[in-house]
Amino acid sequence: MLMWYLKTAVLLAFCSSSSSSSSSSSSSSSKLLSFCSQQPLGEIKHILENELQIPVSKMVLKGWKTGDVEDSTVLKSLHLPKNNSLYVLTPDLPPPSSSSHAGALQESLNQNFMLIITHREVQREYNLNFSGSSTIQEVKRNVYDLTSIPVRHQLWEGWPPSATDDSMCLAESGLSYPCHRLSVGRRSSPAQTREQSEEQSTDVHMVSDSDGDDFEDASEFGVDDGEVFGMASSALRKSPMMPENAENEGDALLQFTAEFSSRYGDCHPVFFIGSLEAAFQEAFYVKARDRKLLAIYLHHDESVLTNVFCSQMLCAESIVSYLSQNFITWAWDLTKDANRARFLTMCNRHFGSVVAQTVRTQKTDHFPLFLIIMGKRSSNEVLNVIQGNTTVDELMMRLMAAMEIFSAQQQEDIKDEDEREARENVKREQDEAYRLSLEADRAKREAHEREMAEQFRLEQIRKEQEEEREAIRLSLEQALPPEPKEENAEPVSKLRIRTPSGEFLERRFLASNKLQIVFDFVASKGFPWDEFKLLSTFPRRDVTQLDPNKSLLEVKLFPQETLFLEAKE
């Protein structure tokens, strides 16, 4: 579609129809607008209505070279010259009131403006609220906090022409209320500026006159047409897609993306921002299921095919969607010799001399080029080289053909990867089972060692106790008085003691011996009285409960007695 971008200088002169002729006065201001050649006059009037807040019914466009024009007439059919002065007459509007203007400004200062700001390089949108009293400088500083683009490097689009000073508050900058769209990007260097290409300029002057006279020349308002059209004198020059000798490939790709969007619109493939090596990592060095083809787009501004290929093929929605889903798209501009040599070096390093020679020998008019790259185990394979002289359908078919080859290889890679992961899982399970077995054996060995140590400790304690008991027994045995003979001058008591095992201990004691001597005798035989009790039968009594200092005669263990040993509970 042929586009005419019309620079429109709108001069405003308001005269009150109710004032006398002697007191009538006029004032003027200018505004630049852009129109499409396919727009009818009626749409232009509605645009002017929105921009200038003047009803369509109150405005009359004059100054057409062909006379009066109907609202349905399309600009393209008028064959406008490069410089064409138009005037919008508003005879029925009263002059603006200074007090009402001040009141409206005060009201705008208290309003909140929603700024929808698009960061072009990363395709991210921010919705920011600012009061009408905030300045343009404050907006730019806030954007710096969000995007890390310093104010001096910010390249803006969408500010109204009246927003000429960063110290101006938003209420008087001409922003649309309640929301206004802006976009920001990073300029590659402080000296470089981005200018929009324009093919045709037309002055549209708006004049409010109470008499309704048609003006034939803008000089009546003291404005020189040359000054208005001189503003776009440098706009025909294109900014380079990519800076020459850029130190960082990521920064070069940021400028490439921003310039591509500026030329061909926002509907384009998402270009990978980073080095070619980083693009390889993103496309190839991931799990097989997540791998993609790498599409390298090689741009050349001097090729006659570039604009058509970019606008009609590369920016087609079907191509953009297919590339986004299945490819990592990386771009480079070969227009400058330094950038061309840099890419050929990268190409030779990553793809070999054959591919580098193929790109080197391409004629300028064969560009742009699309290199379709598939990653393999040992190398990167160029599946296809697509030249710029193609159609959308052919481009889509070749992309799909590359995807078929890639999908087959991807399925094999997925199978190999799954088998490898299965083997690794089995090995991990075996290693884990072996580790658990070692831990179980170690735990069993440690438990056995602890058990043996405990047994040894208990055995030592038992031995010590036995030794202690034996020592006590021997000392008691040695301390016993000699056993009296049966025929003795003193009365003798004969005691027969049955042990728990059924054996009998027999001994004679003097009737005057204390009961403690009997206890010591029993203990010397291995039955300490603190562990055993000594019982008599008739009557049944616990002898160990008696006073050990009493004699056998006193406790009635005379002249003979049979006793029983029983372990204490």
C-alpha positions in Angstrom: 0.0 0.0 0.0 1.4 3.4 -1.0 1.8 5.6 2.1 2.1 9.5 2.0 3.3 10.9 5.3 2.0 14.5 5.3 3.6 17.0 7.6 0.7 19.4 8.5 1.4 22.8 10.0 -1.8 24.0 11.6 -2.0 27.7 12.4 -4.8 28.7 14.8 -6.3 32.2 14.7 -9.4 32.6 16.7 -11.7 35.6 16.2 -14.9 36.2 18.1 -17.9 36.6 15.8 -19.7 38.7 18.4 -16.9 41.3 18.8 -16.8 44.5 16.8 -14.6 44.8 13.8 -12.4 47.4 15.5 -11.6 45.2 18.4 -11.2 41.9 16.5 -7.8 40.2 16.8 -6.1 36.9 15.8 -3.5 34.6 17.2 -1.8 31.6 15.6 0.1 28.4 16.6 1.4 25.4 14.5 1.1 21.7 14.9 2.6 18.8 12.7 0.3 15.9 11.8 0.8 12.8 9.6 -1.8 11.3 7.2 -2.0 8.2 5.0 -2.6 8.7 1.3 -5.5 6.2 1.5 -7.4 8.3 4.0 -10.5 10.2 2.8 -10.9 13.9 3.7 -13.7 13.0 6.2 -11.2 11.0 8.3 -8.7 13.8 8.2 -11.3 16.2 9.5 -12.1 13.8 12.4 -8.3 13.6 13.2 -8.2 17.4 13.2 -11.2 17.4 15.5 -9.4 15.1 18.0 -6.2 17.0 17.8 -7.6 20.6 17.8 -10.8 20.0 19.8 -12.8 21.8 17.0 -16.0 20.1 15.8 -16.1 18.9 12.2 -19.2 21.0 11.6 -17.3 24.1 12.5 -14.3 23.6 10.2 -13.9 24.2 6.5 -10.8 23.0 4.6 -9.6 25.4 1.9 -6.6 25.7 -0.4 -7.0 22.6 -2.5 -5.5 23.1 -6.0 -8.5 21.4 -7.6 -11.1 23.5 -5.7 -13.5 22.3 -3.1 -13.2 18.6 -2.2 -15.9 16.2 -0.9 -15.4 14.4 2.4 -15.3 11.0 0.6 -12.4 12.0 -1.6 -9.2 10.1 -1.0 -5.9 12.0 -0.8 -4.2 9.7 -3.3 -6.7 10.7 -6.0 -5.8 14.4 -5.7 -2.2 13.9 -6.9 -0.9 16.4 -4.4 2.4 18.1 -5.0 5.2 17.8 -2.5 4.5 21.1 -0.8 0.8 22.0 -0.6 -0.7 24.6 1.8 -4.2 24.0 3.2 -6.2 26.1 5.6 -8.9 25.1 8.0 -11.4 28.0 8.5 -13.5 28.1 11.7 -15.6 31.3 11.3 -18.3 30.4 13.9 -16.0 29.7 16.8 -15.7 32.4 19.5 -12.1 33.5 20.6 -10.7 31.4 23.5 -11.2 32.8 26.9 -7.9 33.3 28.9 -9.7 32.6 32.2 -11.3 29.4 31.0 -7.9 28.3 29.6 -6.3 28.9 33.0 -9.1 27.0 34.7 -8.7 24.0 32.3 -4.9 24.0 32.9 -5.4 24.0 36.6 -7.9 21.1 36.2 -5.3 19.2 34.1 -2.6 19.6 36.7 -4.9 17.8 39.2 -5.6 14.9 36.8 -3.7 11.6 36.5 -2.3 10.5 33.2 -1.8 6.9 32.3 1.3 6.5 30.1 1.5 3.2 28.3 5.2 2.9 27.6 6.7 0.1 25.3 10.3 -0.8 25.7 11.0 -1.6 22.1 14.1 -3.8 22.5 12.5 -6.3 24.9 8.9 -5.9 23.7 7.7 -5.1 27.2 5.0 -2.7 28.1 4.7 -0.6 31.3 1.6 1.2 32.5 2.6 4.2 34.6 0.5 6.7 36.4 1.7 10.3 36.6 0.0 13.5 37.9 -0.5 16.3 35.5 2.0 18.4 37.5 4.8 15.8 36.9 7.4 16.9 34.4 8.6 15.0 31.3 12.1 14.8 32.9 10.5 12.9 35.9 8.9 10.4 33.4 12.2 9.8 31.7 14.0 9.2 35.1 11.3 6.7 36.1 11.8 4.9 32.8 15.5 4.8 33.5 14.8 3.0 36.8 12.6 0.4 34.9 14.7 -0.1 31.7 18.3 0.9 32.8 18.5 3.1 29.8 20.1 6.5 30.9 18.0 9.5 30.1 20.7 10.8 27.6 20.5 7.5 25.7 16.7 7.2 25.6 15.2 7.4 22.1 11.5 8.2 22.3 8.5 8.0 20.0 5.0 9.3 20.6 5.6 12.6 22.4 3.3 15.3 21.0 5.1 18.0 18.9 4.3 20.5 21.7 6.4 18.6 24.2 9.6 20.4 23.4 11.1 20.9 26.9 11.8 18.2 29.5 10.9 20.7 32.2 7.4 21.0 30.8 4.6 19.4 33.0 2.5 16.7 31.5 -0.7 18.8 31.7 0.6 21.3 29.2 2.6 18.9 27.0 -0.3 18.0 24.8 -0.7 14.3 25.9 -3.9 12.5 25.3 -6.1 12.1 28.4 -6.7 9.8 30.2 -4.0 7.6 28.6 -1.3 8.1 26.0 1.0 5.6 24.2 4.8 6.1 24.0 7.7 3.9 23.1 11.3 4.1 24.2 14.5 2.4 23.0 18.3 2.8 23.4 20.2 4.9 21.0 23.5 3.2 20.1 25.6 6.4 20.7 24.8 9.8 22.1 25.4 11.4 18.7 23.2 9.1 16.8 19.5 10.1 16.4 16.7 8.2 14.8 14.6 9.9 12.2 11.4 8.6 10.5 11.3 8.5 6.7 8.7 10.7 5.1 8.0 10.9 1.3 5.7 14.0 1.1 4.8 17.0 3.3 1.7 19.2 3.2 0.9 22.3 5.3 -2.6 22.4 6.8 -3.3 25.8 8.3 -6.3 26.4 10.5 -7.6 29.9 10.7 -10.6 31.2 12.7 -12.0 34.3 11.1 -15.3 36.0 11.8 -15.8 37.1 8.2 -15.2 33.6 6.7 -12.7 34.8 4.0 -10.6 32.2 2.3 -6.8 32.7 2.7 -4.6 31.8 -0.3 -1.2 32.1 1.4 0.1 31.2 4.8 2.3 34.3 4.8 -0.7 36.3 6.1 0.1 34.7 9.5 3.8 35.5 9.4 4.9 31.9 8.8 7.4 30.9 6.2 6.5 27.6 4.4 10.2 26.8 4.0 10.7 26.8 7.8 7.9 24.2 8.2 9.1 21.8 5.5 12.8 22.3 6.4 12.1 20.3 9.6 11.9 17.0 7.6 14.9 17.7 5.2 17.0 14.9 6.8 14.2 12.4 7.4 14.7 10.7 4.0 18.0 9.3 5.2 17.7 5.8 6.8 19.5 5.0 10.1 21.8 2.0 9.8 20.3 -1.3 10.9 23.4 -2.1 12.9 26.3 0.1 14.1 29.7 -0.6 12.5 32.3 -2.3 14.6 30.0 -2.7 17.6 31.9 -4.0 20.6 29.0 -6.1 21.9 26.9 -8.3 19.6 24.0 -8.0 22.0 24.0 -4.1 21.7 24.2 -4.4 18.0 21.1 -6.7 17.9 19.2 -4.3 20.2 19.7 -1.5 17.6 18.9 -3.9 14.8 15.6 -4.9 16.5 14.7 -1.3 17.2 15.4 -0.1 13.6 13.6 -3.1 12.1 10.5 -2.2 14.2 10.8 1.4 13.1 10.9 0.5 9.4 8.6 -2.5 9.1 6.3 -2.4 12.2 6.1 -4.4 15.4 4.8 -7.6 13.8 8.1 -9.3 13.0 10.1 -12.3 14.3 11.5 -12.1 17.8 15.2 -11.6 17.2 17.5 -13.3 19.7 19.5 -10.6 21.6 23.0 -11.9 22.2 26.0 -13.4 20.5 25.8 -16.2 17.9 27.3 -18.6 20.5 24.6 -17.7 22.9 22.0 -18.4 20.2 23.6 -21.9 19.7 23.3 -22.5 23.4 19.6 -21.5 23.4 18.8 -23.6 20.4 21.0 -26.7 20.6 22.5 -27.3 24.0 19.4 -28.1 25.9 17.3 -31.3 26.4 16.3 -32.9 23.1 12.6 -32.1 23.6 13.4 -28.4 24.0 15.7 -28.0 21.0 14.9 -25.8 18.1 16.2 -24.9 14.7 18.3 -21.8 14.4 17.3 -19.3 11.7 20.0 -16.7 10.8 18.6 -13.7 9.0 21.2 -11.8 6.9 20.1 -8.3 6.1 21.5 -6.0 3.4 20.1 -2.5 2.9 21.5 -2.1 -0.7 19.5 -5.1 -2.1 16.4 -4.2 -4.1 14.6 -7.2 -2.5 15.1 -6.2 1.1 12.1 -3.9 1.7 9.7 -6.3 -0.1 11.1 -9.4 1.7 10.9 -7.7 5.1 7.5 -6.1 4.8 5.7 -8.8 2.9 7.4 -12.1 3.8 9.3 -11.8 7.0 6.6 -9.7 8.7 3.7 -11.9 7.5 1.8 -13.2 10.6 2.0 -16.8 9.5 5.8 -16.6 9.1 6.2 -14.7 12.4 4.1 -17.3 14.2 5.9 -20.3 12.7 9.3 -18.9 13.4 8.4 -18.0 17.0 7.1 -21.6 17.7 9.9 -23.6 16.1 13.0 -21.5 15.6 15.5 -19.3 17.5 15.9 -16.4 15.1 19.2 -14.5 15.1 20.0 -11.6 12.7 22.9 -9.7 11.3 23.4 -6.8 8.9 25.9 -7.2 6.1 25.5 -3.7 4.7 28.8 -2.5 6.2 32.0 -4.1 5.2 33.2 -4.4 8.8 30.1 -6.2 9.9 30.2 -8.5 6.8 33.8 -9.5 7.6 32.9 -10.1 11.2 30.0 -12.4 10.3 32.1 -14.3 7.8 34.7 -15.0 10.5 31.9 -16.3 12.8 30.5 -18.3 9.9 33.9 -19.9 9.2 34.4 -20.8 12.8 31.0 -22.3 13.4 30.0 -23.8 10.0 33.3 -24.2 8.1 34.8 -22.6 5.0 32.2 -24.0 2.6 29.3 -22.1 4.2 31.4 -19.0 4.6 32.4 -19.1 0.9 28.7 -19.6 0.0 27.7 -16.4 1.9 30.8 -14.5 0.6 29.9 -15.2 -3.1 26.2 -14.2 -2.8 25.4 -11.1 -4.9 23.9 -8.1 -3.2 20.6 -8.5 -5.0 20.3 -12.1 -3.7 19.9 -10.8 -0.2 18.3 -11.0 2.3 19.4 -14.6 3.1 17.9 -17.1 5.6 20.3 -19.8 6.9 18.5 -22.7 8.5 20.9 -24.4 11.0 20.4 -27.7 12.8 22.6 -28.7 15.7 24.1 -32.2 15.6 26.2 -34.2 18.0 29.6 -33.2 16.5 28.8 -30.2 14.3 26.2 -27.7 13.1 24.6 -28.5 9.8 23.2 -25.9 7.4 19.9 -27.4 6.2 18.9 -24.6 3.8 19.9 -21.3 2.4 16.9 -19.2 1.4 17.4 -16.2 -0.8 15.3 -13.0 -0.8 13.6 -13.6 -4.2 10.8 -15.9 -2.8 7.2 -15.7 -1.8 5.4 -16.2 1.5 4.1 -19.7 0.5 7.5 -20.8 -0.8 9.2 -19.5 2.3 6.7 -21.3 4.5 7.2 -24.5 2.5 11.0 -24.4 2.9 10.7 -23.7 6.6 8.3 -26.6 7.0 10.6 -28.9 5.0 13.5 -28.0 7.3 11.2 -28.7 10.3 10.5 -32.2 8.9 14.2 -33.0 8.7 14.7 -31.6 12.2 11.7 -33.4 13.7 13.0 -36.8 12.4 16.5 -36.1 13.9 14.9 -34.7 17.1 12.9 -38.0 17.6 16.1 -40.0 17.2 17.8 -37.7 19.7 14.9 -38.0 22.1 15.0 -41.8 21.9 18.8 -41.8 22.4 18.5 -39.4 25.3 15.7 -41.4 26.9 17.7 -44.6 26.6 20.8 -42.9 28.0 18.8 -41.5 30.9 17.3 -44.9 31.5 20.8 -46.4 31.6 21.9 -43.7 33.9 18.8 -44.2 36.1 19.6 -48.0 36.3 23.2 -47.2 37.2 22.1 -44.6 39.8 19.7 -47.2 41.3 22.4 -49.8 41.4 24.8 -47.3 42.9 22.2 -46.3 45.4 21.4 -50.0 46.3 25.2 -50.7 46.6 25.5 -47.6 48.9 22.6 -48.7 51.0 24.0 -52.2 51.2 27.4 -50.9 52.4 25.6 -48.7 54.9 23.6 -51.7 56.1 26.8 -53.8 56.4 28.6 -51.0 58.2 25.6 -50.5 60.5 25.5 -54.3 61.2 29.2 -54.4 61.9 29.0 -51.4 64.2 26.1 -53.0 66.0 28.0 -56.2 66.4 31.0 -54.4 67.7 28.9 -52.5 70.1 27.3 -55.7 71.3 30.7 -57.4 71.7 31.9 -54.4 73.6 28.9 -54.4 75.9 29.3 -58.2 76.5 32.9 -57.6 77.3 32.0 -54.8 79.7 29.4 -56.9 81.4 31.8 -59.9 81.6 34.4 -57.6 83.2 31.8 -56.4 85.7 30.7 -60.0 86.4 34.3 -61.1 86.9 35.0 -58.2 89.2 31.8 -59.0 91.2 32.8 -62.7 91.4 36.2 -61.8 92.4 34.9 -59.4 95.0 32.4 -62.1 96.3 35.1 -64.7 96.4 37.3 -62.4 98.3 34.5 -61.7 100.8 33.7 -65.5 101.0 37.4 -66.3 101.7 37.6 -63.6 104.3 34.4 -64.9 106.0 35.6 -68.5 105.8 38.9 -67.6 107.4 37.2 -65.6 110.1 34.9 -68.5 111.2 35.7 -70.1 114.6 36.8 -73.7 114.4 34.1 -76.3 114.3 33.6 -77.8 117.8 33.8 -81.6 118.3 30.7 -83.6 119.0 31.9 -84.3 122.5 32.6 -81.0 123.9 32.4 -79.6 127.4 30.2 -76.8 126.1 26.8 -77.4 124.6 26.9 -77.9 120.9 24.2 -77.2 118.3 24.2 -79.2 115.1 22.7 -77.4 112.1 21.7 -79.0 108.8 21.1 -76.4 106.0 19.5 -77.3 102.6 20.6 -75.2 99.6 18.3 -74.3 96.7 20.0 -77.0 94.6 19.0 -79.7 97.1 22.4 -80.2 98.7 22.9 -80.0 102.5 25.4 -78.1 104.4 26.2 -79.5 107.9 28.2 -78.0 110.7 28.4 -77.9 114.5 28.4 -74.6 116.4 28.7 -73.8 120.0 25.3 -73.0 121.5 26.8 -69.8 122.7 27.9 -68.7 119.2 26.1 -65.7 117.8 23.6 -66.1 115.0 25.9 -63.9 112.8 28.5 -66.8 112.8 25.8 -69.0 111.1 25.2 -66.3 108.5 28.9 -66.0 107.8 29.2 -69.8 107.4 26.3 -69.8 104.9 27.9 -66.8 103.1 31.3 -68.5 103.0 29.6 -71.3 101.0 28.4 -68.8 98.4 25.1 -67.8 99.8 25.4 -64.2 101.1 22.6 -63.4 103.5 21.7 -60.1 101.7 20.7 -62.3 98.7 19.3 -65.4 100.5 17.1 -65.9 103.5 17.4 -68.7 106.0 14.1 -70.4 107.0 13.1 -72.8 109.7 10.3 -75.2 109.3 8.7 -75.8 112.7 7.7 -73.2 113.4 8.2 -71.5 110.0 10.2 -68.4 110.4 12.8 -66.2 108.6 15.9 -66.6 110.7 17.7 -63.8 108.8 15.1 -61.4 110.3 16.3 -62.3 113.9 18.9 -60.4 115.8 22.3 -61.7 114.6 23.9 -60.8 117.9 21.8 -63.3 119.8 23.1 -66.8 120.5 21.9 -70.0 118.9 20.5 -71.0 122.2 18.5 -67.8 122.5 17.0 -68.1 119.0 16.2 -71.7 119.8 18.5 -73.4 117.2 19.7 -75.9 119.8 20.5 -78.7 120.0 19.9 -79.3 116.3 17.9 -77.8 113.6 17.3 -78.2 109.9 17.1 -74.9 107.9 16.4 -74.0 104.3 18.1 -71.4 102.0 15.8 -69.5 99.7 16.7 -66.7 97.4 15.3 -63.3 98.2 12.8 -61.8 95.7 
